[in-house]
Every structure is written in structure tokens, then in C-alpha cells.
């Protein structure tokens, strides 16, 4: 361990990852104490953000308001199949709570139907409602073929989103190196790529970063960095 390591319980590899981690608890059974613990861990380890359900966003914002840690919340979660109006309402409510980032679920059914205009308009409406806050579009890559993943990335970029993100963590599977590499190659170097779903170890996290991810959504942030 390096003598310059200011966090003695964090590994050298962990130091490379702490500023990329969205420390996440989106479980439906998450209690207030669970969210408080999540925020306390984020402050202790200096993670980039916490990601919580909308009903917990105000609590997270109140705890983290002077910490410099972002609060991300989700809209259209976890299926993405609610109306655009509902996603816009949730995004507007998130803004009122003080949330600083929005992770929205793309309408996968629209994409499967090749209703590309609807997909793009759905995303763009959330981008507008977010009013400058970074919007991450969750593609749910495990439900898409390669062509659909590429199309989803392109539509997200055209709609003004700031990130594309692999997974909700509530579907068939999560992030893969191949998907991250494909997403990064599609959106280029300027747009964000967030790997999420199934990232439980330092080794996996490092592989996702090497493949092109510049944010990591995980509930195992403490385990990963220590």
C-alpha cells in the first residue's frame, strides 16, 4: 500500500475506482436506516454519487447537501414502460427534492417495435425536464441484440442524454465487458458510459473501466474499494 494513500482501508485499485462509483440502493425494501447508511458510506469513502429511489431522494439530499456527493434518482424504474408524461413528472419531482442526476429507463418495447421517434422523444422529454442535470439512459442491454444496443446508444445521444447505462439490476442480467465496449465505441469518447448490474468485485469493476465505463453503479461499493 502506498504511503500516499490517504484512506488506509482502501486498496490501491480501490483508489482508482472511488470517484467513479454511484453507491446504490434501489431495493424496494430499503428502509430509512438503509439509506442513511448508504449516504454515510458514500461520505466516508468519497464516492461520486449515491443512487436511490425517488421516495428516498429528499432524505439522501438532506444528508449529503454539503458533501459534494451527487444524488441520483431513477425515473420509469425498473421497466421503462410508463408513459413519457409520468417520466417527466418523476423527473420534475426529483428536481424539487434536490436530486442532481437522473437515471431513466428507456422504453424497450418501443425500441423493439422500431418506434425510434418515440424512443428519442421519450428520452428528450426527460432531458428537458431535468433542466441541465445529467441524464443517464438505462438500456437494459440484456434484453437487446447488438443492433438494438447500437441504435439505443445513438438515439440516446441524439436526444441529448449525458450517459448510456447498461442495466437496472432487476432484469435477466447486468453489465458485461462486451456491452461496455460496444457502447463506448458507439457513443465515442465524449458521452458517459455507466456499467451497472452485477458489479460486485474489484476485478469486475476494473474490467468495466478498461472496457470504457466512466461510471459504475453498484451496491457493493465498499467491498469493491476495500
C-alpha positions in Angstrom: 0.0 0.0 0.0 1.3 3.4 -1.0 2.4 5.9 1.7 0.4 8.5 -0.2 -2.8 6.6 0.3 -5.0 9.0 2.4 -7.6 6.2 3.0 -5.6 3.3 4.7 -8.5 0.9 4.5 -8.8 1.4 0.7 -6.7 -0.7 -1.7 -4.6 0.9 -4.4 -7.1 -0.4 -7.0 -9.9 0.9 -4.9 -8.3 4.4 -5.1 -8.7 4.3 -8.8 -12.4 3.5 -8.5 -13.8 5.6 -5.7 -14.5 8.6 -7.9 -16.4 6.5 -10.4 -18.8 4.8 -8.1 -22.6 5.5 -7.8 -23.2 3.8 -4.4 -26.6 2.3 -5.0 -29.6 1.0 -3.1 -32.7 0.7 -5.2 -34.2 -2.3 -3.4 -37.9 -1.9 -2.8 -37.5 -3.0 0.9 -34.8 -0.4 1.6 -35.5 1.4 4.9 -34.6 4.9 6.1 -31.8 3.4 8.1 -30.5 1.6 4.9 -30.4 4.9 3.0 -28.7 6.7 5.9 -26.1 4.0 5.9 -25.6 4.3 2.2 -25.1 8.0 2.4 -22.7 7.7 5.4 -20.6 5.1 3.4 -20.6 7.4 0.4 -19.3 10.3 2.5 -16.7 8.1 4.2 -15.3 6.7 1.0 -15.8 9.8 -1.1 -17.9 8.1 -3.8 -19.0 10.0 -6.8 -22.8 9.7 -6.1 -25.5 7.7 -4.4 -28.4 6.4 -6.4 -31.7 5.9 -4.6 -35.4 5.5 -5.4 -37.4 8.7 -5.8 -39.2 8.3 -2.5 -35.7 8.4 -0.7 -34.2 11.2 -2.8 -35.1 14.0 -0.4 -33.6 12.1 2.5 -30.4 11.5 0.6 -30.2 15.1 -0.5 -30.6 16.3 3.1 -27.8 14.1 4.4 -25.4 14.9 1.5 -26.2 18.5 0.9 -22.8 19.8 2.0 -20.7 16.8 1.0 -20.2 17.4 -2.7 -21.6 13.9 -3.4 -24.2 13.8 -6.2 -27.7 12.3 -5.6 -29.0 10.3 -8.5 -32.6 9.0 -8.6 -34.4 6.9 -11.1 -37.4 7.5 -13.3 -39.6 5.0 -15.1 -37.9 2.4 -13.0 -37.4 -0.5 -13.4 -39.4 -1.3 -16.6 -39.3 1.9 -18.5 -42.8 1.2 -19.7 -44.6 4.1 -18.1 -45.8 7.0 -20.2 -43.5 9.8 -21.1 -45.6 12.1 -19.1 -45.1 10.0 -16.0 -41.3 10.0 -16.5 -41.4 13.8 -16.9 -43.4 14.2 -13.7 -41.0 12.0 -11.8 -38.1 13.9 -13.2 -39.7 17.2 -12.1 -40.3 15.8 -8.6 -36.7 14.7 -8.4 -35.5 18.2 -9.2 -37.7 19.5 -6.4 -36.1 17.1 -3.9 -32.7 18.4 -4.9 -31.5 15.4 -6.8 -28.7 16.3 -9.2 -28.7 13.3 -11.6 -31.5 11.3 -13.3 -31.2 7.7 -14.3 -34.1 6.9 -16.6 -35.2 3.6 -18.1 -35.6 3.6 -21.9 -38.8 2.2 -23.3 -37.5 -1.2 -24.5 -40.8 -2.1 -26.2 -40.7 1.0 -28.3 -37.2 0.1 -29.4 -38.2 -3.5 -30.2 -41.1 -2.1 -32.4 -38.6 0.1 -34.2 -40.6 3.1 -32.9 -37.4 5.1 -32.9 -39.1 8.5 -32.9 -41.0 7.6 -29.7 -37.8 6.3 -28.0 -36.0 9.5 -28.8 -38.9 11.8 -27.8 -39.3 9.9 -24.5 -35.6 10.4 -23.7 -35.6 14.0 -24.8 -38.6 14.9 -22.7 -36.7 13.7 -19.6 -33.6 15.6 -20.6 -35.7 18.8 -20.9 -37.4 18.1 -17.6 -34.0 17.5 -15.9 -33.1 21.1 -16.8 -29.4 20.6 -17.1 -29.0 17.7 -14.7 -27.1 14.8 -16.2 -29.5 12.1 -17.6 -28.3 8.5 -17.8 -30.4 6.3 -20.1 -30.7 2.7 -18.9 -30.8 0.5 -22.0 -31.4 -2.9 -20.2 -28.8 -4.4 -22.5 -29.7 -8.0 -21.5 -33.0 -7.6 -23.4 -31.4 -6.2 -26.6 -29.5 -7.7 -29.5 -26.3 -5.9 -30.8 -28.1 -3.9 -33.4 -30.6 -2.7 -30.9 -27.9 -1.7 -28.4 -26.2 0.4 -31.1 -29.5 2.0 -32.1 -30.4 2.7 -28.4 -27.0 4.4 -27.9 -27.4 6.6 -30.9 -30.9 7.6 -30.1 -29.8 8.5 -26.5 -27.0 10.7 -27.8 -29.3 12.4 -30.3 -31.9 13.0 -27.6 -29.3 14.9 -25.5 -28.7 12.4 -22.8 -25.3 12.6 -21.0 -24.8 8.8 -20.3 -25.9 5.5 -21.6 -26.1 2.8 -18.9 -26.3 -0.9 -19.1 -28.9 -2.2 -16.7 -31.4 -1.7 -13.9 -30.1 -4.7 -11.9 -33.7 -6.0 -11.9 -33.8 -7.9 -15.2 -32.2 -11.0 -16.6 -28.5 -10.0 -16.1 -26.3 -7.0 -15.7 -23.3 -5.3 -17.3 -20.8 -7.2 -19.5 -17.4 -6.0 -20.8 -18.6 -6.7 -24.4 -21.6 -4.4 -23.9 -19.5 -1.6 -22.4 -17.0 -1.8 -25.2 -19.8 -1.7 -27.8 -21.5 1.2 -26.1 -18.2 3.2 -25.8 -17.4 2.5 -29.4 -20.8 3.7 -30.5 -21.1 6.9 -28.5 -17.4 7.9 -28.7 -15.2 9.5 -26.1 -17.3 12.4 -25.0 -20.5 10.7 -23.8 -20.6 8.9 -20.5 -21.0 5.1 -20.2 -22.2 3.7 -16.9 -21.8 0.0 -16.1 -24.4 -1.3 -13.6 -25.8 -4.6 -12.6 -23.7 -7.5 -11.1 -20.6 -5.5 -10.3 -19.5 -7.0 -7.0 -15.7 -7.2 -7.1 -12.7 -5.0 -7.7 -11.7 -7.2 -10.6 -15.0 -6.8 -12.3 -15.1 -3.1 -11.7 -11.6 -2.6 -13.2 -12.6 -4.7 -16.3 -15.6 -2.4 -16.9 -13.4 0.7 -16.7 -10.9 -0.9 -19.0 -13.7 -1.6 -21.5 -14.8 2.0 -21.5 -17.0 2.7 -18.5 -16.5 6.0 -16.7 -19.2 5.4 -14.0 -20.0 2.3 -12.1 -23.4 1.6 -10.5 -23.1 -0.9 -7.6 -24.5 -1.8 -4.2 -21.1 -3.3 -3.4 -19.0 -0.1 -3.4 -17.5 -0.6 0.0 -16.5 -4.2 -0.8 -15.0 -3.1 -4.2 -12.7 -0.4 -2.8 -11.6 -2.2 0.3 
